[in-house]
Amino acid sequence: MTNRIEGVLPVVHTPFDSRGEIDIDSLQREVDWVFEVGADGICSAMVSELLRLTTQERNALNRSLVQMVKGRGVVVASVGAESTKQAIEYAHAAEQAGCDAIMAIPPISTALPDAALWDYFSSLANSVAIPLIVQDASSYVGAAISTQFYVRLLNEFGPENILFKPEGAPIGPNISDLRDASHGRARIFDGSGGVLLIDAFRRGIAGTMPGVDLLDGIVEMWRSLKLGHEQRAYEIYFPICGIVALQLQAGLDGFLAIEKHILVRRGIFSSASRRMPYSWSLDRETQEEVDRLLDMLLDKLASDASTMGA
């Protein structure tokens, strides 16, 4: 029986050593920290630098994640590719590794007509016995997916087998549109890094898939929202929002550079190395602003912990 896929499911970042190989020790520290701060599982996805990994590395990453999680939560493997054959091969490997679900973006080299898009996603859904999360990452790669297309998939496969991560702009209204068009049946995940989490929560999402770098803050935001403690959620949200705003200015590479810097600062990663080539690097003044905002977040979380323990 597949574990329930919901709550805070962060996307892991792939650490690299000085030789450019996946740093297994740092990856283990990352996975352990994810569960120490209270996440419900983990994902591999775009900020895992999947598009820069070899096929062997990508499959090995998912196997390692399942082994490192050791049943502490669900594991979702991103399998999107430029051909249906590739995506199915990734999906089979993920299922065989023990992943609880797969997630896929459409091919990004071309905007597909609905007929080709249907063949791609329906073939993926039919290829495995675990759920498929359909991801629209068109805010930074690929083309947008329509609400009508989502609902067609939902009607064909059912809400336990097809889930959604709509990241096409405008994200909030698109979440509501899918919620309403599906009469509340669609299980939807936010993927905004936290910057739209409060808005998305109000629209009825099943969970959120941020990066790992700000996860302690995201988990506390999620808990506060679930408990109805909105003032606390906003106080945690503001420094997160400031950091994500800096990440957004440089697209995917902005997220990667800043997220890995934060993970090094936290002592989780040994290096902020990324796979080349990339389009943007973290300059000194941006880094200083990120550090100021991170200190604000950590001080707020520490203050809350002290108050609750008193």
Number of C-alpha atoms within 10 A of each C-alpha: 5 12 11 12 23 17 18 24 29 29 28 24 27 26 27 20 17 10 8 12 13 17 17 15 13 22 23 18 14 23 21 15 16 26 15 10 14 17 22 20 24 27 27 25 25 21 20 20 19 22 14 14 16 10 14 8 14 23 21 15 22 24 20 15 24 22 14 16 18 9 11 14 20 24 28 30 32 28 26 28 21 14 11 20 13 13 24 22 16 23 28 18 19 28 20 11 18 18 24 24 27 29 23 25 25 28 19 15 11 10 14 17 8 12 8 12 17 16 12 23 23 17 15 25 22 14 15 17 13 22 24 28 26 25 24 23 22 17 17 14 17 18 19 18 22 15 17 13 14 21 20 13 19 20 14 12 17 15 18 16 18 27 27 24 25 29 22 22 14 10 19 19 14 18 27 18 16 23 20 14 15 19 10 14 17 25 23 28 30 27 25 20 26 27 22 16 27 17 16 25 19 11 18 16 23 18 22 26 26 26 27 26 28 22 24 19 23 29 23 19 23 21 17 17 19 12 10 11 13 14 11 16 22 16 14 24 21 15 23 23 18 15 25 21 15 17 22 16 11 17 15 19 21 20 23 28 21 23 23 24 20 21 21 18 16 11 12 21 25 19 18 19 19 20 15 8 8 12 10 14 14 17 9 9 9 15 16 12 14 24 17 13 18 21 13 16 22 16 13 17 17 12 12 15 11 10 9 8 7 6
